[in-house]
Amino acid sequence: MTHFIDQIKETLKSKQQTIVLPEGTDSRIQEAAIRLHEEGIIKPVVIGNVPELSERGIEVINPETYAYIEELVEAFVLRRKGKTTPEQARELLKQVNYFGTLLVYTGKANGLVSGAAHTTADTVRPALQIIKTKPGIQKTSGAFIMAKGDMRYVFADCAITIAPTSEDLAEIAVESAKTASAFGIDPKVALLSFSTKGSAVSEETEKVSRALELTKEKDPALSIDGELQFDASLVPSIAAKKAPGSEVAGQANVFVFPTLEAGNIGYKIAERLGGFEAIGPILQGLNQPVNDLSRGCSADDVYKLSYLTAAQSLQ
């Protein structure tokens, strides 16, 4: 993984991307911010009352004393188009994730990393209300970069959409391919199932087959196949038997799981038993990058996801 992060650093040198870390009172966030600041490749902006970081030269913003709070309030109200009053906006901006998200939305920062001390919902809700999804994207989804040595894969959706429809899976596939490309992975997308190319027929397998059709309509040039069992998607000898002639089977590097349940279990098995490092979840489909940490994260996780978020902001 060190090699992977080093490559990302090279792309970010001289770019001066700014990443907001809203949970400034958390010791893991503080440790990561110090490390990022000392490296000087990306600029951390920490939210909270943490003078010890200010003393080190790190930019720290206290929402209670922020001089431009009314500018954020106005931007919030305009973005919500009457759904939020100025009074409600001021109250919500006392929450660090709303405050940090407004900094990204108003161009004062390039991306945000949160979730060390907040739930996924607490991180995602402000992003959906303020930054919103890109035109044509119905839902955000969560992908992990899985890395071990020189091996790199994308797993999705492992964080957001509990029971994706065929339409959802198609959207996840296209966005996951973009995520792969952003991090130097030439995407070959497998739509996963317990069946390979009709070896079983059920409502679940037909959902995945339909997703393949929809994905090809969205992006005809995308290298994608399904439905594929995981072994057929990854192992060339098994692919030759189960899916002969497939341009993806046996060499997939982007894996779209049929349910959140499968994706979440799958990435944790790869991480805990397979020795892969999981970075993410990377929230896909947003207009600007906002990414979510696990509450069990380490300072190193914060550090690495900050780099991935900065790289996303260049796309």
HUJOBEL-V548176 format. One record per residue. BURIAL is 1 if it has 16 or more other ideal C-beta (glycine too) atoms within 10 Angstrom, else 0. Layout:
BEGIN
burial=BURIAL
burial=BURIAL
END
This chain:
BEGIN
burial=1
burial=0
burial=0
burial=1
burial=1
burial=0
burial=0
burial=1
burial=0
burial=0
burial=1
burial=1
burial=0
burial=0
burial=0
burial=0
burial=1
burial=1
burial=1
burial=1
burial=1
burial=1
burial=1
burial=1
burial=0
burial=1
burial=0
burial=1
burial=1
burial=1
burial=0
burial=1
burial=1
burial=1
burial=0
burial=1
burial=1
burial=0
burial=0
burial=0
burial=1
burial=1
burial=1
burial=1
burial=1
burial=1
burial=1
burial=1
burial=0
burial=1
burial=0
burial=0
burial=1
burial=0
burial=0
burial=0
burial=0
burial=1
burial=0
burial=1
burial=1
burial=0
burial=1
burial=0
burial=0
burial=0
burial=0
burial=0
burial=1
burial=0
burial=0
burial=1
burial=1
burial=0
burial=1
burial=1
burial=1
burial=0
burial=1
burial=0
burial=0
burial=0
burial=0
burial=1
burial=0
burial=0
burial=0
burial=0
burial=1
burial=1
burial=0
burial=1
burial=1
burial=0
burial=1
burial=1
burial=1
burial=1
burial=1
burial=1
burial=1
burial=1
burial=1
burial=1
burial=1
burial=1
burial=0
burial=1
burial=1
burial=1
burial=1
burial=1
burial=1
burial=1
burial=1
burial=1
burial=1
burial=1
burial=0
burial=1
burial=0
burial=1
burial=1
burial=1
burial=1
burial=1
burial=1
burial=1
burial=1
burial=1
burial=1
burial=1
burial=1
burial=0
burial=0
burial=0
burial=1
burial=0
burial=1
burial=1
burial=1
burial=1
burial=1
burial=1
burial=1
burial=1
burial=1
burial=0
burial=0
burial=0
burial=0
burial=1
burial=1
burial=1
burial=1
burial=1
burial=1
burial=1
burial=1
burial=1
burial=1
burial=0
burial=0
burial=1
burial=0
burial=1
burial=1
burial=1
burial=1
burial=1
burial=1
burial=1
burial=1
burial=1
burial=1
burial=1
burial=1
burial=1
burial=1
burial=1
burial=0
burial=1
burial=1
burial=0
burial=1
burial=0
burial=1
burial=1
burial=1
burial=1
burial=1
burial=1
burial=1
burial=0
burial=1
burial=1
burial=1
burial=0
burial=0
burial=0
burial=0
burial=0
burial=0
burial=0
burial=1
burial=0
burial=1
burial=1
burial=1
burial=1
burial=1
burial=1
burial=0
burial=1
burial=1
burial=0
burial=0
burial=0
burial=0
burial=0
burial=0
burial=1
burial=1
burial=1
burial=1
burial=1
burial=1
burial=1
burial=1
burial=1
burial=0
burial=1
burial=1
burial=1
burial=1
burial=0
burial=0
burial=1
burial=1
burial=0
burial=0
burial=1
burial=1
burial=0
burial=0
burial=1
burial=0
burial=1
burial=1
burial=1
burial=0
burial=1
burial=1
burial=1
burial=1
burial=1
burial=1
burial=1
burial=1
burial=1
burial=0
burial=1
burial=1
burial=1
burial=0
burial=1
burial=1
burial=0
burial=0
burial=1
burial=1
burial=0
burial=0
burial=0
burial=0
burial=1
burial=1
burial=1
burial=1
burial=1
burial=1
burial=1
burial=1
burial=1
burial=1
burial=1
burial=0
burial=1
burial=1
burial=1
burial=1
burial=1
burial=1
burial=0
burial=0
burial=0
burial=1
burial=0
burial=1
burial=0
burial=1
burial=1
burial=1
burial=1
burial=1
burial=1
burial=1
burial=1
burial=1
burial=1
burial=1
burial=1
burial=1
burial=0
burial=0
END
